[in-house]
Amino acid sequence: GVGVQGGNIKQAANSGTDYFIIGRSIIGSKDPLKAAKTLQHQLVRVNITD
């Protein structure tokens, strides 16, 4: 998993992962929308999504 589970999005992407386990990082956040947007921004930065 990425985020609260200790994984790093960039490292996971560079390893060729197909899926990012990020639900706990979003649901456990005080601001789930902000957490989701932050994770999305990180994915864009490593060129996973646009």
PDB file of N, H, CA, C and O in Angstrom:
ATOM      1  N   GLY A   1       0.806  -1.191   0.000  1.00  0.00           N
ATOM      2  CA  GLY A   1       0.000   0.000   0.000  1.00  0.00           C
ATOM      3  C   GLY A   1       0.849   1.254   0.000  1.00  0.00           C
ATOM      4  O   GLY A   1       2.017   1.238   0.386  1.00  0.00           O
ATOM      5  N   VAL A   2       0.249   2.316  -0.432  1.00  0.00           N
ATOM      6  H   VAL A   2      -0.701   2.329  -0.746  1.00  0.00           H
ATOM      7  CA  VAL A   2       0.901   3.614  -0.523  1.00  0.00           C
ATOM      8  C   VAL A   2       0.336   4.526   0.551  1.00  0.00           C
ATOM      9  O   VAL A   2      -0.811   4.361   0.965  1.00  0.00           O
ATOM     10  N   GLY A   3       1.119   5.475   1.001  1.00  0.00           N
ATOM     11  H   GLY A   3       2.051   5.609   0.665  1.00  0.00           H
ATOM     12  CA  GLY A   3       0.645   6.457   1.989  1.00  0.00           C
ATOM     13  C   GLY A   3       0.814   5.945   3.400  1.00  0.00           C
ATOM     14  O   GLY A   3       1.933   5.674   3.836  1.00  0.00           O
ATOM     15  N   VAL A   4      -0.300   5.808   4.128  1.00  0.00           N
ATOM     16  H   VAL A   4      -1.209   6.028   3.774  1.00  0.00           H
ATOM     17  CA  VAL A   4      -0.214   5.409   5.534  1.00  0.00           C
ATOM     18  C   VAL A   4       0.353   4.010   5.712  1.00  0.00           C
ATOM     19  O   VAL A   4       0.815   3.668   6.801  1.00  0.00           O
ATOM     20  N   GLN A   5       0.326   3.203   4.675  1.00  0.00           N
ATOM     21  H   GLN A   5      -0.050   3.481   3.791  1.00  0.00           H
ATOM     22  CA  GLN A   5       0.902   1.857   4.773  1.00  0.00           C
ATOM     23  C   GLN A   5       2.407   1.879   4.515  1.00  0.00           C
ATOM     24  O   GLN A   5       3.068   0.844   4.604  1.00  0.00           O
ATOM     25  N   GLY A   6       2.947   3.053   4.196  1.00  0.00           N
ATOM     26  H   GLY A   6       2.410   3.893   4.124  1.00  0.00           H
ATOM     27  CA  GLY A   6       4.387   3.197   4.090  1.00  0.00           C
ATOM     28  C   GLY A   6       4.957   3.172   2.690  1.00  0.00           C
ATOM     29  O   GLY A   6       6.146   3.437   2.510  1.00  0.00           O
ATOM     30  N   GLY A   7       4.143   2.863   1.689  1.00  0.00           N
ATOM     31  H   GLY A   7       3.177   2.648   1.835  1.00  0.00           H
ATOM     32  CA  GLY A   7       4.641   2.812   0.322  1.00  0.00           C
ATOM     33  C   GLY A   7       4.816   4.195  -0.285  1.00  0.00           C
ATOM     34  O   GLY A   7       4.247   5.174   0.199  1.00  0.00           O
ATOM     35  N   ASN A   8       5.591   4.266  -1.325  1.00  0.00           N
ATOM     36  H   ASN A   8       6.053   3.471  -1.718  1.00  0.00           H
ATOM     37  CA  ASN A   8       5.882   5.507  -2.022  1.00  0.00           C
ATOM     38  C   ASN A   8       5.348   5.396  -3.449  1.00  0.00           C
ATOM     39  O   ASN A   8       5.673   4.447  -4.162  1.00  0.00           O
ATOM     40  N   ILE A   9       4.530   6.363  -3.866  1.00  0.00           N
ATOM     41  H   ILE A   9       4.266   7.134  -3.287  1.00  0.00           H
ATOM     42  CA  ILE A   9       3.913   6.303  -5.193  1.00  0.00           C
ATOM     43  C   ILE A   9       4.968   6.237  -6.295  1.00  0.00           C
ATOM     44  O   ILE A   9       4.847   5.431  -7.218  1.00  0.00           O
ATOM     45  N   LYS A  10       5.980   7.059  -6.211  1.00  0.00           N
ATOM     46  H   LYS A  10       6.079   7.714  -5.461  1.00  0.00           H
ATOM     47  CA  LYS A  10       7.005   7.088  -7.264  1.00  0.00           C
ATOM     48  C   LYS A  10       7.731   5.750  -7.359  1.00  0.00           C
ATOM     49  O   LYS A  10       7.938   5.231  -8.456  1.00  0.00           O
ATOM     50  N   GLN A  11       8.114   5.197  -6.223  1.00  0.00           N
ATOM     51  H   GLN A  11       7.946   5.619  -5.332  1.00  0.00           H
ATOM     52  CA  GLN A  11       8.803   3.906  -6.235  1.00  0.00           C
ATOM     53  C   GLN A  11       7.895   2.803  -6.780  1.00  0.00           C
ATOM     54  O   GLN A  11       8.334   1.954  -7.556  1.00  0.00           O
ATOM     55  N   ALA A  12       6.636   2.825  -6.370  1.00  0.00           N
ATOM     56  H   ALA A  12       6.279   3.515  -5.740  1.00  0.00           H
ATOM     57  CA  ALA A  12       5.693   1.817  -6.851  1.00  0.00           C
ATOM     58  C   ALA A  12       5.500   1.937  -8.364  1.00  0.00           C
ATOM     59  O   ALA A  12       5.471   0.931  -9.072  1.00  0.00           O
ATOM     60  N   ALA A  13       5.368   3.168  -8.851  1.00  0.00           N
ATOM     61  H   ALA A  13       5.392   3.985  -8.275  1.00  0.00           H
ATOM     62  CA  ALA A  13       5.190   3.389 -10.290  1.00  0.00           C
ATOM     63  C   ALA A  13       6.415   2.925 -11.064  1.00  0.00           C
ATOM     64  O   ALA A  13       6.289   2.294 -12.113  1.00  0.00           O
ATOM     65  N   ASN A  14       7.590   3.234 -10.552  1.00  0.00           N
ATOM     66  H   ASN A  14       7.692   3.747  -9.699  1.00  0.00           H
ATOM     67  CA  ASN A  14       8.820   2.834 -11.225  1.00  0.00           C
ATOM     68  C   ASN A  14       9.024   1.326 -11.205  1.00  0.00           C
ATOM     69  O   ASN A  14       9.766   0.781 -12.023  1.00  0.00           O
ATOM     70  N   SER A  15       8.365   0.658 -10.274  1.00  0.00           N
ATOM     71  H   SER A  15       7.762   1.100  -9.610  1.00  0.00           H
ATOM     72  CA  SER A  15       8.454  -0.805 -10.191  1.00  0.00           C
ATOM     73  C   SER A  15       7.481  -1.488 -11.139  1.00  0.00           C
ATOM     74  O   SER A  15       7.497  -2.710 -11.286  1.00  0.00           O
ATOM     75  N   GLY A  16       6.625  -0.681 -11.787  1.00  0.00           N
ATOM     76  H   GLY A  16       6.612   0.311 -11.668  1.00  0.00           H
ATOM     77  CA  GLY A  16       5.698  -1.237 -12.762  1.00  0.00           C
ATOM     78  C   GLY A  16       4.378  -1.711 -12.190  1.00  0.00           C
ATOM     79  O   GLY A  16       3.694  -2.524 -12.812  1.00  0.00           O
ATOM     80  N   THR A  17       4.010  -1.225 -11.033  1.00  0.00           N
ATOM     81  H   THR A  17       4.566  -0.564 -10.528  1.00  0.00           H
ATOM     82  CA  THR A  17       2.745  -1.651 -10.426  1.00  0.00           C
ATOM     83  C   THR A  17       1.556  -1.295 -11.313  1.00  0.00           C
ATOM     84  O   THR A  17       1.584  -0.297 -12.034  1.00  0.00           O
ATOM     85  N   ASP A  18       0.538  -2.099 -11.255  1.00  0.00           N
ATOM     86  H   ASP A  18       0.515  -2.909 -10.670  1.00  0.00           H
ATOM     87  CA  ASP A  18      -0.690  -1.841 -12.012  1.00  0.00           C
ATOM     88  C   ASP A  18      -1.743  -1.135 -11.165  1.00  0.00           C
ATOM     89  O   ASP A  18      -2.612  -0.449 -11.704  1.00  0.00           O
ATOM     90  N   TYR A  19      -1.674  -1.296  -9.850  1.00  0.00           N
ATOM     91  H   TYR A  19      -0.968  -1.853  -9.412  1.00  0.00           H
ATOM     92  CA  TYR A  19      -2.672  -0.742  -8.947  1.00  0.00           C
ATOM     93  C   TYR A  19      -1.987  -0.112  -7.740  1.00  0.00           C
ATOM     94  O   TYR A  19      -0.951  -0.589  -7.278  1.00  0.00           O
ATOM     95  N   PHE A  20      -2.575   0.955  -7.244  1.00  0.00           N
ATOM     96  H   PHE A  20      -3.417   1.343  -7.619  1.00  0.00           H
ATOM     97  CA  PHE A  20      -2.084   1.611  -6.041  1.00  0.00           C
ATOM     98  C   PHE A  20      -3.139   1.436  -4.953  1.00  0.00           C
ATOM     99  O   PHE A  20      -4.298   1.806  -5.141  1.00  0.00           O
ATOM    100  N   ILE A  21      -2.743   0.880  -3.835  1.00  0.00           N
ATOM    101  H   ILE A  21      -1.802   0.579  -3.682  1.00  0.00           H
ATOM    102  CA  ILE A  21      -3.657   0.683  -2.716  1.00  0.00           C
ATOM    103  C   ILE A  21      -3.590   1.946  -1.857  1.00  0.00           C
ATOM    104  O   ILE A  21      -2.635   2.144  -1.106  1.00  0.00           O
ATOM    105  N   ILE A  22      -4.622   2.805  -1.975  1.00  0.00           N
ATOM    106  H   ILE A  22      -5.397   2.644  -2.585  1.00  0.00           H
ATOM    107  CA  ILE A  22      -4.580   4.115  -1.324  1.00  0.00           C
ATOM    108  C   ILE A  22      -5.829   4.417  -0.492  1.00  0.00           C
ATOM    109  O   ILE A  22      -5.947   5.504   0.073  1.00  0.00           O
ATOM    110  N   GLY A  23      -6.750   3.475  -0.414  1.00  0.00           N
ATOM    111  H   GLY A  23      -6.655   2.592  -0.873  1.00  0.00           H
ATOM    112  CA  GLY A  23      -8.016   3.722   0.273  1.00  0.00           C
ATOM    113  C   GLY A  23      -7.869   4.158   1.714  1.00  0.00           C
ATOM    114  O   GLY A  23      -8.548   5.088   2.148  1.00  0.00           O
ATOM    115  N   ARG A  24      -7.002   3.512   2.461  1.00  0.00           N
ATOM    116  H   ARG A  24      -6.449   2.757   2.108  1.00  0.00           H
ATOM    117  CA  ARG A  24      -6.823   3.844   3.880  1.00  0.00           C
ATOM    118  C   ARG A  24      -6.288   5.259   4.047  1.00  0.00           C
ATOM    119  O   ARG A  24      -6.638   5.952   5.002  1.00  0.00           O
ATOM    120  N   SER A  25      -5.438   5.684   3.118  1.00  0.00           N
ATOM    121  H   SER A  25      -5.153   5.121   2.343  1.00  0.00           H
ATOM    122  CA  SER A  25      -4.899   7.049   3.183  1.00  0.00           C
ATOM    123  C   SER A  25      -5.999   8.084   2.993  1.00  0.00           C
ATOM    124  O   SER A  25      -5.932   9.174   3.561  1.00  0.00           O
ATOM    125  N   ILE A  26      -7.000   7.752   2.206  1.00  0.00           N
ATOM    126  H   ILE A  26      -7.054   6.867   1.745  1.00  0.00           H
ATOM    127  CA  ILE A  26      -8.100   8.684   1.951  1.00  0.00           C
ATOM    128  C   ILE A  26      -9.138   8.605   3.068  1.00  0.00           C
ATOM    129  O   ILE A  26      -9.498   9.624   3.658  1.00  0.00           O
ATOM    130  N   ILE A  27      -9.612   7.413   3.353  1.00  0.00           N
ATOM    131  H   ILE A  27      -9.320   6.585   2.874  1.00  0.00           H
ATOM    132  CA  ILE A  27     -10.689   7.231   4.331  1.00  0.00           C
ATOM    133  C   ILE A  27     -10.250   7.621   5.741  1.00  0.00           C
ATOM    134  O   ILE A  27     -11.050   8.155   6.509  1.00  0.00           O
ATOM    135  N   GLY A  28      -9.001   7.363   6.087  1.00  0.00           N
ATOM    136  H   GLY A  28      -8.351   6.929   5.464  1.00  0.00           H
ATOM    137  CA  GLY A  28      -8.508   7.676   7.425  1.00  0.00           C
ATOM    138  C   GLY A  28      -8.093   9.119   7.606  1.00  0.00           C
ATOM    139  O   GLY A  28      -7.699   9.517   8.703  1.00  0.00           O
ATOM    140  N   SER A  29      -8.174   9.900   6.563  1.00  0.00           N
ATOM    141  H   SER A  29      -8.494   9.577   5.672  1.00  0.00           H
ATOM    142  CA  SER A  29      -7.754  11.290   6.616  1.00  0.00           C
ATOM    143  C   SER A  29      -8.827  12.166   7.255  1.00  0.00           C
ATOM    144  O   SER A  29     -10.018  11.871   7.164  1.00  0.00           O
ATOM    145  N   LYS A  30      -8.390  13.251   7.905  1.00  0.00           N
ATOM    146  H   LYS A  30      -7.422  13.491   7.979  1.00  0.00           H
ATOM    147  CA  LYS A  30      -9.343  14.225   8.435  1.00  0.00           C
ATOM    148  C   LYS A  30     -10.049  14.950   7.305  1.00  0.00           C
ATOM    149  O   LYS A  30     -11.171  15.430   7.472  1.00  0.00           O
ATOM    150  N   ASP A  31      -9.391  15.032   6.145  1.00  0.00           N
ATOM    151  H   ASP A  31      -8.480  14.643   6.009  1.00  0.00           H
ATOM    152  CA  ASP A  31      -9.964  15.700   4.971  1.00  0.00           C
ATOM    153  C   ASP A  31      -9.799  14.765   3.774  1.00  0.00           C
ATOM    154  O   ASP A  31      -8.839  14.896   3.015  1.00  0.00           O
ATOM    155  N   PRO A  32     -10.733  13.815   3.599  1.00  0.00           N
ATOM    156  CA  PRO A  32     -10.603  12.818   2.534  1.00  0.00           C
ATOM    157  C   PRO A  32     -10.480  13.418   1.131  1.00  0.00           C
ATOM    158  O   PRO A  32      -9.728  12.898   0.306  1.00  0.00           O
ATOM    159  N   LEU A  33     -11.195  14.488   0.852  1.00  0.00           N
ATOM    160  H   LEU A  33     -11.805  14.911   1.522  1.00  0.00           H
ATOM    161  CA  LEU A  33     -11.102  15.104  -0.467  1.00  0.00           C
ATOM    162  C   LEU A  33      -9.697  15.644  -0.721  1.00  0.00           C
ATOM    163  O   LEU A  33      -9.132  15.448  -1.798  1.00  0.00           O
ATOM    164  N   LYS A  34      -9.149  16.313   0.263  1.00  0.00           N
ATOM    165  H   LYS A  34      -9.607  16.472   1.137  1.00  0.00           H
ATOM    166  CA  LYS A  34      -7.784  16.840   0.125  1.00  0.00           C
ATOM    167  C   LYS A  34      -6.780  15.696  -0.039  1.00  0.00           C
ATOM    168  O   LYS A  34      -5.859  15.788  -0.851  1.00  0.00           O
ATOM    169  N   ALA A  35      -6.956  14.632   0.722  1.00  0.00           N
ATOM    170  H   ALA A  35      -7.704  14.557   1.382  1.00  0.00           H
ATOM    171  CA  ALA A  35      -6.056  13.481   0.623  1.00  0.00           C
ATOM    172  C   ALA A  35      -6.128  12.866  -0.770  1.00  0.00           C
ATOM    173  O   ALA A  35      -5.098  12.518  -1.348  1.00  0.00           O
ATOM    174  N   ALA A  36      -7.335  12.731  -1.312  1.00  0.00           N
ATOM    175  H   ALA A  36      -8.171  13.014  -0.843  1.00  0.00           H
ATOM    176  CA  ALA A  36      -7.500  12.164  -2.649  1.00  0.00           C
ATOM    177  C   ALA A  36      -6.848  13.058  -3.694  1.00  0.00           C
ATOM    178  O   ALA A  36      -6.184  12.566  -4.606  1.00  0.00           O
ATOM    179  N   LYS A  37      -7.034  14.357  -3.565  1.00  0.00           N
ATOM    180  H   LYS A  37      -7.574  14.756  -2.824  1.00  0.00           H
ATOM    181  CA  LYS A  37      -6.422  15.289  -4.522  1.00  0.00           C
ATOM    182  C   LYS A  37      -4.905  15.270  -4.424  1.00  0.00           C
ATOM    183  O   LYS A  37      -4.219  15.356  -5.442  1.00  0.00           O
ATOM    184  N   THR A  38      -4.380  15.161  -3.225  1.00  0.00           N
ATOM    185  H   THR A  38      -4.937  15.091  -2.398  1.00  0.00           H
ATOM    186  CA  THR A  38      -2.927  15.090  -3.040  1.00  0.00           C
ATOM    187  C   THR A  38      -2.364  13.837  -3.701  1.00  0.00           C
ATOM    188  O   THR A  38      -1.347  13.896  -4.392  1.00  0.00           O
ATOM    189  N   LEU A  39      -3.026  12.706  -3.487  1.00  0.00           N
ATOM    190  H   LEU A  39      -3.853  12.658  -2.925  1.00  0.00           H
ATOM    191  CA  LEU A  39      -2.571  11.465  -4.105  1.00  0.00           C
ATOM    192  C   LEU A  39      -2.682  11.536  -5.624  1.00  0.00           C
ATOM    193  O   LEU A  39      -1.802  11.052  -6.336  1.00  0.00           O
ATOM    194  N   GLN A  40      -3.761  12.138  -6.123  1.00  0.00           N
ATOM    195  H   GLN A  40      -4.476  12.532  -5.545  1.00  0.00           H
ATOM    196  CA  GLN A  40      -3.912  12.306  -7.566  1.00  0.00           C
ATOM    197  C   GLN A  40      -2.779  13.163  -8.116  1.00  0.00           C
ATOM    198  O   GLN A  40      -2.207  12.845  -9.159  1.00  0.00           O
ATOM    199  N   HIS A  41      -2.459  14.238  -7.425  1.00  0.00           N
ATOM    200  H   HIS A  41      -2.924  14.496  -6.578  1.00  0.00           H
ATOM    201  CA  HIS A  41      -1.364  15.115  -7.856  1.00  0.00           C
ATOM    202  C   HIS A  41      -0.040  14.340  -7.904  1.00  0.00           C
ATOM    203  O   HIS A  41       0.749  14.510  -8.834  1.00  0.00           O
ATOM    204  N   GLN A  42       0.194  13.505  -6.919  1.00  0.00           N
ATOM    205  H   GLN A  42      -0.447  13.366  -6.163  1.00  0.00           H
ATOM    206  CA  GLN A  42       1.416  12.700  -6.900  1.00  0.00           C
ATOM    207  C   GLN A  42       1.454  11.738  -8.087  1.00  0.00           C
ATOM    208  O   GLN A  42       2.510  11.520  -8.681  1.00  0.00           O
ATOM    209  N   LEU A  43       0.299  11.165  -8.428  1.00  0.00           N
ATOM    210  H   LEU A  43      -0.559  11.342  -7.945  1.00  0.00           H
ATOM    211  CA  LEU A  43       0.234  10.254  -9.572  1.00  0.00           C
ATOM    212  C   LEU A  43       0.510  10.998 -10.877  1.00  0.00           C
ATOM    213  O   LEU A  43       1.191  10.479 -11.762  1.00  0.00           O
ATOM    214  N   VAL A  44      -0.017  12.206 -10.991  1.00  0.00           N
ATOM    215  H   VAL A  44      -0.570  12.628 -10.273  1.00  0.00           H
ATOM    216  CA  VAL A  44       0.228  13.009 -12.185  1.00  0.00           C
ATOM    217  C   VAL A  44       1.718  13.325 -12.288  1.00  0.00           C
ATOM    218  O   VAL A  44       2.288  13.280 -13.378  1.00  0.00           O
ATOM    219  N   ARG A  45       2.343  13.640 -11.168  1.00  0.00           N
ATOM    220  H   ARG A  45       1.879  13.677 -10.282  1.00  0.00           H
ATOM    221  CA  ARG A  45       3.766  13.985 -11.170  1.00  0.00           C
ATOM    222  C   ARG A  45       4.639  12.831 -11.646  1.00  0.00           C
ATOM    223  O   ARG A  45       5.700  13.062 -12.226  1.00  0.00           O
ATOM    224  N   VAL A  46       4.214  11.605 -11.413  1.00  0.00           N
ATOM    225  H   VAL A  46       3.352  11.418 -10.942  1.00  0.00           H
ATOM    226  CA  VAL A  46       4.989  10.456 -11.894  1.00  0.00           C
ATOM    227  C   VAL A  46       4.416   9.924 -13.198  1.00  0.00           C
ATOM    228  O   VAL A  46       4.751   8.829 -13.647  1.00  0.00           O
ATOM    229  N   ASN A  47       3.519  10.751 -13.810  1.00  0.00           N
ATOM    230  H   ASN A  47       3.246  11.641 -13.445  1.00  0.00           H
ATOM    231  CA  ASN A  47       2.986  10.485 -15.149  1.00  0.00           C
ATOM    232  C   ASN A  47       2.135   9.222 -15.215  1.00  0.00           C
ATOM    233  O   ASN A  47       2.220   8.471 -16.187  1.00  0.00           O
ATOM    234  N   ILE A  48       1.323   8.983 -14.200  1.00  0.00           N
ATOM    235  H   ILE A  48       1.254   9.593 -13.411  1.00  0.00           H
ATOM    236  CA  ILE A  48       0.442   7.818 -14.173  1.00  0.00           C
ATOM    237  C   ILE A  48      -0.920   8.165 -14.748  1.00  0.00           C
ATOM    238  O   ILE A  48      -1.540   7.337 -15.416  1.00  0.00           O
ATOM    239  N   THR A  49      -1.387   9.365 -14.500  1.00  0.00           N
ATOM    240  H   THR A  49      -0.883  10.038 -13.957  1.00  0.00           H
ATOM    241  CA  THR A  49      -2.711   9.784 -14.949  1.00  0.00           C
ATOM    242  C   THR A  49      -2.657  11.250 -15.326  1.00  0.00           C
ATOM    243  O   THR A  49      -1.656  11.917 -15.065  1.00  0.00           O
ATOM    244  N   ASP A  50      -3.700  11.756 -15.928  1.00  0.00           N
ATOM    245  H   ASP A  50      -4.513  11.214 -16.141  1.00  0.00           H
ATOM    246  CA  ASP A  50      -3.733  13.191 -16.232  1.00  0.00           C
ATOM    247  C   ASP A  50      -5.034  13.793 -15.781  1.00  0.00           C
ATOM    248  O   ASP A  50      -5.251  14.993 -15.950  1.00  0.00           O
TER     249      ASP A  50
END
